[in-house]
Amino acid sequence: MGWTTTPWERMDLTPYEFFHPDTRPICERDILTQLLKTETILTTEAYENWRLKQTEQYPSVTDINDGYYRGIVNIQDILPQGIRRR
């Protein structure tokens, strides 16, 4: 057919929203980025450990990597700059 966009882009959804139609992301990427800096979370393991202690449901590393936010396909893209694995 010659589509140049994905089905979720045509529907103005993130990949996560497309594959999980009954849920919607609860927090914006920029808020999460600021939160990670405030809490000094530099690794995916530190994020998961922190997230499990929260009362508010933040997206898991897997959800973020699966397209929870637009344009983000790896949690490393939103972790604060610092010592990161390649």
SULQUIRA-V412292 format. One record per helix or strand. SS is the DSSP state (hx for helix, st for strand). FROM is the first residue (numbers start at 1). TO is the last residue. If there is no record, write none. Layout:
ss->SS from->FROM to->TO
ss->SS from->FROM to->TO
This chain:
ss->hx from->7 to->10
ss->hx from->15 to->19
ss->hx from->29 to->38
ss->hx from->44 to->52
ss->hx from->61 to->65
ss->hx from->75 to->77
